[in-house]
Amino acid sequence: MRLFKIKIYTHSTKLFLAIIILFITSQIAVGQKKTSRPNVIFIYADDLGYGDLSAYGATKISTPNIDRLAKEGLKFTNAHATSATCTPSRYALMTGNYPWRKKGTGVLPGNASLIVPTDKITLPLVFQNAGYKTGIVGKWHLGLGSPGRDINWNKPLKVGPNEVGFDYAYFFPATSDRVPTIFIENNDIVGYEKEDPIEVNYVEKIGKEPTGKENPELLKLQASPDHGHNNTIVNGIGRIGWMSGGKRTRWADEEIAHVFLSKAEQFIEENQKNPFFLYFSLNDIHVPRMPSTEFKGKSKMGLRGDVILQMDWTVGEILKKLEALGMEENTMVIFSSDNGPVLDDGYADKAVELSEGHKPAGVLRGGKYSSFEGGSRVPWLVRWAGTIRPATVSNALICQVDLLSSFAQFFQQKIEDTEATDSFAIMDALIGKTKIGRESIVKQGGALSYTKGNWKYIEPNTNQPVDKLTGTELGNNPKPQLYDLSKDLGEKNNLASQYPNKVKLMAEELERIKDAGGSR
């Protein structure tokens, strides 16, 4: 009898333990489901063209680390920035609004006020509201300080990335060819000394420091004529604008990529146990192109090619860091560019002479500053292991302005109808579940263009057709332009005279979008 009781007890114990294990397992599964939201790293290259990567057909230069994103994830062939220049593209990314709707969203000087609203939804706020830690490392170029007030560089800079949704920020204010040439961590200038106060001016020279115009013999990188890169010399390179003071705060161009990478890796390590969003905004491949010594001369395409290799290495290091921390499977990595390519953008770095055999925009016409596709159709690669199938290609029409609403949809957040008015929720397209993206897009170059389906309309514009400084075809024409991108991606044949009704219809639709103040 005792033996029988023991058997019953043992059987009951096993049954009880099995139930407990099943319950615990189910709870773990539920917990994993609740926390399965991926970390998101958005790597934003600067001035990288549609044809600058080997994943997009480049043969004179190889970008194996970025190509890895294409092999292990999704490559888009119809992806766009909203604009053919940097500040407006970044404004759209942050706000979900077309930049041409708001005055003052053109390329900003280094002492501009913040143009991203602090009382509206932003891309980093979407992630913050979802419980993510948010960080920006790299180029900002969206202004600092309150509108209408001069920036005091000698006090904490309290209106900037932190105030629009970033928990952590390590950045420089504008572009590397503009003063002030400083790093800022959150609200403080790195290395600041009150005994050496900083002043910045974009109207007239201040201080007694040498300039590129007055002292060209001091330059290690000569400026191209008439571009304006001949003011205060920092690190042997003339900049746009004048700066005095802050000697110990000034960076050397050769260190920028390494500093930003170090800060990005630090942010990833510190937040590896929390869901995070990292906006990693690279300096490469913007001018002045001055890579670290290990990359100089490596590309055989001059400094522009060298910084492409440096950029590719940077992406590779981020991928290595994720792998080392065991974070590959739960991290979505997005790579894109803020606008199309440009060769001579202000410095005599032989980018034009050494580019033979390489097409920065690929098959596209135009480049940075242009209304043609080369101005704003950009590389876009996404890797999210286990969700995105490897080595897939999509021709879905997507735009960087859509990231805000797409992630809000992903997190089941409601966006007010008056906010992010040009941003569409197309997450399924962004992760390859469908090849249908947005229906149409308005883009900003030399003139506004409107693309719907395969048809692209460029509105009439009487400004110069070719940029005299860069040689870029701007897409300006006093007559309307119409292209069938399914047959003519290079925009060689203007079909406006053959399809006047199509031109009329698309012109009217563009005007309605303008007048509506939003198209979402």
N, C-alpha and C positions, 0 to 999 in steps of 0.2 A: 504494500500500500504506500509506504513512504517513497519507494522508488517511483511509483506512478505519479505521486504528487510532485516529485521533483521534475519529472518529464513535463507535466502540465505547466509548472512554473517556468521551466526553461523555454517551452514553446511560447508562453505568454510574453516572456521577457523579449524573445526574439521578435515577436510580432510588435511589441511596444517600441522596441528600438528601431524596427523597420519604419514604423509610422513616424517616429521622431526624425529619422534621417530623411524620409520623404518630405516632411514639413520643412526641415531646414534647407534642403535642396531647392524646394519650390521658392522659399523666401530669398535665397541667394539669387535664383534666376530672376525673381521680380526686381531685386535690388540692382542686378546688372542691367536689366531693361531700363530702369529708371535713370541709371547713370551712364547709359550707353551713348549719350550725346558726345560727339567727337570734339576733341580739341581742334581748333581751326587756326592754321597759319597761312596768312595771305602774304605772299612774297611779291612785291611790286617793283619791277625793274623800271628804269628811267630812260626813255628815248630808245628802247629796244624795238627793232622793226620786225615785221611779219616774216622776213626772210633771213633774220640774223641767227637763227638756231638750226642746228643740223636736223632736229626733229621736224623742222618746217622746210627742209630742202637745201639748206646751206651746205656747200661742198668745200669751200675754202677754209672753213673753220669748223671745229668739232666741239660740241657741248654735251658730253656724255652724261653729266649729272642731271641736267635739266631734261635731257632725252629720256632718262630713267623714269621721270614722271609720266611721260607718254607711254613708255613700255609697260609700266605698272598701273596705269590709270587711263585717263580720258583726254584726248586732244580735240580742241574745238577749232574749226576752220572758218567760222562765221561769228567770231567774238569781237566785241568792240569796247573801246573807251568812248565816253560821250564827246570827247573833244580831241583836237589835234595838238594840244599843248597841255602842260602839266597841272597848273593850278586848277583850271576848270574841271579836268578829269578827276582830280582828287576831291574837289568840292562835291561833285556828283556822287562819288563813292561814299563819302561820309554822310550826305544828307538825303540821298534818294531823289534829288531834284536836278533837272537840267540846269546847268550853270548860266546859260544865256537868258534865263528868266530873271536873273538878279544882276544889277549893276555892280561893278567892282570885283568880279570873279575872274578877270583876266590874269595873266602872269603877274604875280605880285613882286614888288621890291622887298628887300630884306627887312624893312622897318614898317611893314604894313600891319594894320589892325586885323584881329581875328574876323574871318568872314563866315565861319561856321556858327550858327546860332547856338546859344547855350541853353535855350528854353524849348528846344524842339528835339524830336527823336533823331538819333544819329546811329550809324552802324555799330560803334562800340557800346552805345547805350542798350541796343537790342541784346547784346551779349551780357552786359551787366544785369539787365532785368531777368535774364535766364540763369543768373547765379554764377556766371563766368568771371574769372579774373581777366582783365584786359590790359594789353600793353602795346605801345608803339615804340619801335626802334628804327631810327633812320631819318630820312628827309621828311619834313613837315610841309612847308610852303603854303600854309593856309592862314598865315598871320598870327599875331600875338597882341594881347592887350585889347582894351575896350575901344570901340569905334570912336573916332574923333579925338583921341588922345595920343600924344606922342609917347613912344615907349621909353621908359626909364630903364636903361640897361644896368643900372647900379642898385636896383632893388629886386626882390623876388618877382618873377614874371608870373603873375597869378591868373592870367586869363589866356589859356592855351589848351593843349591836348587834354590835360587833366580835367578841365572844366567842361569838356564835351563828351566825356565817357571813358577816358583811359585811366585805369588805376595807376599805371606806371608809364613814364615817358622818358626816353633818352633820344635826343634828336638834335638836328641843327635847323635854324629857323626857316631858311628858304632854299637856295641852291648853292652848290659849292663854288659857283663863279660869282656869287654875290656876298657882300659883307652883311652882317658880321660873321666871320669865320670862327664860330664857337660851337661847342657842344652845350646842351642844356639838359639837365636831369630833373625831371618834374618841373619845379618852378625856379631852379637855381642854375646859374651859369657855372659850369665845371671849371675849377681853378681860379675863380674870381678873387681879385685882391682889391680892397677898397682904396688902397694907395695908388692904384692905376686905373682910374675910372674910364669907362667905355663910352664913346660917342659914335653915332652912326648918322650919316647924312647922304641923301640921294639927290640933293640939289646943287650943293657946292662943296668944294674941298674944305676939309677941316684938318687941323693939326699940321705937322711939318714932315710927315713921313713921305718917302719917295713914292712916285706913281709910275705906272707903266708908260704913260705919255711923256713924262719929264725925264725918266731914267730908264730907258729901254735896255741899257747895258746891264741892268741888274736882273733881267728876266731869264729864267731857265726855260720858259715856254713862251714863245712870242705870240702876241695877239694878232688875229686877222684884222685887216683894216675895217674901221667904221662899225665894229660890233659893240664897242663900248667897254671892252675888257682891258681898259688901260688906266684904271684909277688906282686905289691903294694896293700896293704889292704885299702879298702875304705868301710866305713860302716860295718866293721867287716867281710868283704868278700874279699878274694884274687882275683885278676884280672889277665888277660893276659896283659903283658906290664908293664912298669914302668912310674910313674907320680910323679912330685914334684910341689909344689906350688898350688895356686888356692884353698886354703882350703875352702873359703866361696862359691865357685862355685859348689862344689861337692854335688850331690844329694844323698838322702837315697832311697834305692830300694823300700821301702814300700810306697813312695809318687809318684812314677812314673806314675802309672795308673791314679791317681787323677789329677795330673798336666796336663797330656796329654788330659784327658777328659775335664778339665776346658778350656783349650786352643781351643779344637775342638768346644765346645759349644759356646765359645766366637766368633769364626770365623763364625759359622752358624748365630748367632744373628746379627752380624755386617753386614752380607751380605744377610739377609733375603729378601731384596727388589731387589736384583740383582741375576741373575743366577750365580751359583758358582760350582766349582769342589773342593772337599776336599779329599785329600789322607790322610786317618787316619791310620797310620802305627803303630799298637800296639806293645808294648814290650812283652806282654804275648803271648805265654807261654814259651818264651826263658829262658835259665838259665842266672844268678842265679834266681831260682824261689823264690821270697820273696814277697808275697802279703801283702797288708795292713792288719792291725790287725783284721778288721771285717771279713776277709775271712779265716784267719788261723784256721785250724782244721775243717772247715765246710764240706769238701768233704769226709772225712774218707779215702781219697786216698793219703794223704800226701800233700806236697807243690805243686806238679804238678797238682793234682786235685783241690787244692785251687785256683791256678791261672787260671784254666779253668773257675771256677765259677766267679772269678773277671772279666775275659774277657767277660763272658756272661752278667754280670751286666753292664759293660761298654757299650756294644751294646744296652742293654735295656735303658740306660740313653740317648743315642743318639736318639732312637726311641721316648722316652718321650719328648725330646726337640723339635723334629719335630712336634709332636702332639700338644704341647703347643703353638707353633708358627703358627699352621694351615698350615704346609708345607708338610704334609704327601703325598697328592695327586700329588704334582709336584716335588717330590724328588725320584730319583732312588737310592736305597741303594744296594750296592754290597758287599758281604762278601766272603772272600776266605783266603787262607793260602799260604805262600811263598814256602813251601816244606812239606815233610812228617814228621812224628813224631820221636822223640828219647826220651828214658827214662834217662839213665845215660849219660849226656853230659858234665860232668866235676865237678859235686858237689855231695856230699854224702847226698842227700835229700830223700833217701828211695823210689824214684820213681819206682825202679824195684821191691822191696819187697812188696810195697803196691798196685801194679797194677794187682794183681791176680783177674781174672774175667773180666778184661777190656782189650780190644784189640785196641790199639791206631790207628792201620792201618786198622782195620776192617778185611775184608776177604783178604786184599792185602798182598803180600809178600814184605819184606824189609821195609825200612823207610828212614829217613833222610840219605843222602849220597849215596843212592842205585839206581841202574839202574832198579830194579824191580818197579812195579807200586806203591808200598808204598812210594817210594821216591818223587814222583811228581804228582800222581793223588790226588787231594785235594778237600775238600769241596768247593762248590760254590753255593751261594744263591743270588737271585735277587728279589727285590720288587719294583714295580712301579705301584701304584694303578691306575686303570682305563685302563692300557695298558697291563699289565701282569695278566693273569688269576690266581686267588688264587689256592694254593695246586696243582700245576702242576709239573710234573717231566719230565726231558728231558735227553736222552742219547746221545745228539749231542756232537761230538768231538769239544771241544773248548779249547783255551789256553789263558793265560794272555797276551801273546805277541800280540794277536789280538785286544786288546782294542784300541790301537792307531789308526789303520786303520778303525776299526769299527766306532769309534766316528768321525773320519775324514769324512767317508762316510755319517754318520748321519747329519753332519753339511755342507755337500756338499763341502768339501775341497779336493783339489787335492794334493796328496803326490807324490813327485818326485820318479822316478823309482829307484834311487840310495839310497833312504832313507826307513827306516822301511821295509827292503826287505823280512823279514820273517813273516810280519804281514798281516793277511787276513781280509778283510771287511766282517764280518759275523754278523752284528747287528741283523738281523732277528732271528738268532739262539740264540743270547744273551738275547733277550727279549721274546723268546718263540713263535715267529710267525712261525717258522719252526723247525723241529727236525733234520735238516741236517746242520752240521757245516763244519769245514775244512775237507779235504779229508785225510790228513796224518799229522804226527807230528814227529819231531826229538827232543829227550830229552837227557839231560845230567845228568849222575849219576856217578857211578864208571866207566862206559863205555857209549858210545853213543848208543841209541836205536832208532829204526825207526818203527813207527806204521802206518799201512795203513789198513783202514777198521777194521776187527777183528784180523788181524795178526800183531804180534809184533816180530821184529828181534832185538837181542842185539849182537853187533859186538864183535868179540873175544878180550879178554883183559887178559894179563898175571899178572896183579896186584893181591894182596891178595883178596880172596873171601869174607872174613869176616873182618870187622873193629875190630881190637883188643881192642880198647878203649870203643866202644859202643856196641859191639856184633852184629852190624847190618850186614845182608847179603848184600853185595855190588852189587851182580849180575855179578861179574867178572868171566870169564871162558875162558880158552885158545881156546875153541871151540865155534863155533857160536851157538846161542840159538834162538829158534823159538817157539812162543806160540800162540795158538788160544784163544784169550781173551773172545770170545763168549761162550766158553765151560770151560775155565780154567783161570778165572780172578785171581786166586791165583798163577798162573805161576808154577804149580807143574810138568807139563809134557813137557819136551823139545822135540819138534817134528822135530828138524833140520835134523836128520838122515832119517826120513820118507819122508820129502819133500825137497830134495836137490835142486830141480829147483826153488822152492819158496825162499829158502835161497839165492841162486845165484841172482835171480831177485831183491830181496829186498836189498841185499848188493850193487848191482850195482846202484840201485836208490838212496841209501844213499850216495854213492860216487858222483853221479851226483849233488845232493843237496849241498854237501860239495864244489865241484869244481865250482858250479855256483855262489857261493858267495851270494846267495839269492834265495828264492823259491816263491816269491809273483808273 
